[in-house]
């Protein structure tokens, strides 16, 4: 098994090509799949970008989105407009993960505009709306964030099977509650995300939901929050989920005052080597 290391730090591992599919890597049990199958459809290019972004390979992920954008430019078909919207939302998520919420909002706004005229498309519209809500949070506009989530729930309506959108609503709800200092409400939403993600096959969604639950514990039980986040960090290392590892490490170091191994700075350095553009740590 090969290793990739930040300078003078313990390693994150990458598997030597586990058997799997793009769907299982993006939304299933194989988020650490590094030898990805060649994209066979337009949607495969988006799925590839999702996988690479989850692993912190931001440069490669953006390249996959560049291909997707070329394939969908000028197309008026329903499916291509949906994918163009998902591409814009995904670019926004990469910016948001690096703390650039205002810039991310322009991409999320574009994503919503692309599908705005479609009669029914909760998948892409909800991705854009939850993204915009998270962008609003990052810009300190919490009431706007809650209103956008309300609109997202309206769009979702009684649609069944859109588990990813339902989990994302709970994620952003927990984050908004945390930003407002309501740790009890944050924990309720985080627990709901844990419940929903537990019914899915997605390792990545389960790990992020557990991380948000850890964050919700910081206001009432800091020691449990650190212990829970340490477990999340270990799973991130196991599955090569570097952006979530970075967030987990930041939580642990911020609450405990100690240093994780590898540290948040070292994980950030590795992400930068993969094309990430994180804001400097103070």
ZIPE-V977998 format. One record per pair of residues at least 24 apart in sequence whose C-alpha atoms are under 8 Angstrom apart, sorted by sequence separation. I is the first residue (numbers start at 1). J is the second residue. If there is no record, write none. Layout:
# ZIPE-V977998
((I | J) (I | J))
This chain:
# ZIPE-V977998
((23 | 47) (26 | 50) (31 | 55) (87 | 111) (108 | 132) (149 | 173) (22 | 47) (26 | 51) (43 | 68) (85 | 110) (86 | 111) (168 | 193) (207 | 232) (226 | 251) (242 | 267) (22 | 48) (25 | 51) (42 | 68) (65 | 91) (85 | 111) (105 | 131) (126 | 152) (167 | 193) (187 | 213) (190 | 216) (226 | 252) (84 | 111) (85 | 112) (105 | 132) (125 | 152) (146 | 173) (186 | 213) (225 | 252) (26 | 54) (207 | 235) (243 | 271) (22 | 51) (42 | 71) (62 | 91) (85 | 114) (126 | 155) (167 | 196) (187 | 216) (207 | 236) (226 | 255) (242 | 271) (84 | 114) (85 | 115) (105 | 135) (125 | 155) (126 | 156) (146 | 176) (166 | 196) (167 | 197) (186 | 216) (187 | 217) (226 | 256) (104 | 135) (105 | 136) (145 | 176) (82 | 114) (184 | 216) (81 | 114) (82 | 115) (101 | 134) (102 | 135) (122 | 155) (163 | 196) (183 | 216) (222 | 255) (223 | 256) (81 | 115) (101 | 135) (122 | 156) (142 | 176) (163 | 197) (183 | 217) (101 | 136) (58 | 94) (102 | 138) (183 | 219) (208 | 244) (215 | 251) (46 | 83) (101 | 138) (102 | 139) (122 | 159) (142 | 179) (163 | 200) (175 | 212) (183 | 220) (204 | 241) (211 | 248) (218 | 255) (42 | 80) (86 | 124) (89 | 127) (93 | 131) (101 | 139) (127 | 165) (130 | 168) (134 | 172) (137 | 175) (142 | 180) (167 | 205) (171 | 209) (174 | 212) (178 | 216) (82 | 121) (85 | 124) (89 | 128) (92 | 131) (96 | 135) (99 | 138) (123 | 162) (126 | 165) (130 | 169) (133 | 172) (137 | 176) (43 | 83) (46 | 86) (50 | 90) (78 | 118) (42 | 83) (46 | 87) (53 | 94) (83 | 124) (86 | 127) (134 | 175) (171 | 212) (82 | 124) (86 | 128) (89 | 131) (123 | 165) (130 | 172) (134 | 176) (137 | 179) (174 | 216) (85 | 128) (97 | 243) (54 | 204) (28 | 200) (29 | 201) (31 | 203) (28 | 201) (29 | 202) (30 | 203) (31 | 204) (27 | 201) (28 | 202) (29 | 203) (27 | 202) (28 | 203) (26 | 202) (27 | 203) (28 | 204) (27 | 204) (24 | 202) (27 | 205) (98 | 276) (98 | 277) (99 | 278) (98 | 278) (99 | 279) (97 | 278) (98 | 279) (55 | 240) (56 | 241) (55 | 241) (56 | 242) (54 | 241) (55 | 242) (56 | 243) (54 | 242) (55 | 243) (54 | 243) (54 | 244) (32 | 239) (31 | 239) (32 | 240) (30 | 239) (31 | 240) (32 | 241) (31 | 241) (58 | 271) (57 | 271) (60 | 274) (56 | 271) (59 | 274) (60 | 275) (58 | 274) (59 | 275) (57 | 274) (58 | 275) (59 | 276) (56 | 274) (57 | 275) (58 | 276) (57 | 276) (56 | 276) (13 | 237) (12 | 237) (13 | 238) (14 | 239) (12 | 238) (13 | 239) (14 | 240) (13 | 240) (12 | 240) (10 | 261) (11 | 262) (9 | 261) (10 | 262) (9 | 262) (9 | 266) (7 | 266) (6 | 266) (6 | 267) (6 | 269) (6 | 270) (5 | 270))
